[in-house]
Amino acid sequence: MKMSTKARYGLYAATELAKAYGGNVLSAADMSQAIGVTDKYLEQILALMKNDGIISAQRGAYGGYALSAPPEQISVGRVLRCLENDLKIVDCIGHTCKGKKSCAPHVLWTRLYKNINEFLDSVSLKELLEGADASIS
């Protein structure tokens, strides 16, 4: 499974917002420069995160974006699911596939999906920022 650029840049943006949490809001322009992506593409990503309630937006001359909750309360899994079609590794996850009863791979895909999500949900943005290598490994 390969994450899209949307997921990668979205996670970069979330970590930038986590660094700034409790301070000023960050503009899309400042974030795009920090993470190396165009303003337009980042705005699309930020809109998805805003619609999911991960971030909030403030309009105006001093406007920008901020996390909607403290970094320790937002998991990496939540951010990535918002940007990666719920992290579904195959189409039949969460649906009844035609051969579910006799589909051996369905069991594998379901277990893999569950394990990926449990792991990503166990890592908060705060832990990611702190370089929580010990808790991630």
C-alpha positions, 0 to 999 in steps of 0.5 A: 500500500502506498500513501498518496501525496495528498496523505503525505502533505496532509500529515505534514500540514497536521504536524505543522499545525501541531507545532503551532497549537495554542499559538497563532493560526498558520496561513496556507502560504506559510505551511505550503512553503514549509512543506514544499507544496503549492498553495492551491494543492494544500488548500484542497487538502486543508479543505478535506481536513476542515470538513472532517473537523480535524482543523478549523479555519479563521478568515480575515487578514490574520486568518489561517488554520489551527487544529480543532483539538490538542495534538495529543487528541488527534491520531495519525490514523484520523488524519490519514483516513480523512485523506485516503478514502478511509485507508481501505486497502481493497474495495470489499473492506466494510462491504459484503463481497460476493464470495465472502464466505469462501473468500480466503483473502477477504479474511487477510484484507480485513485483519490487515486493515484492522491492524493498520488502523489500530497502529495508526490510531495509537500514534498521536500528532504529539507523539509523532512530533516528539519522535516517539520512535520507542512507542512507534516501533 
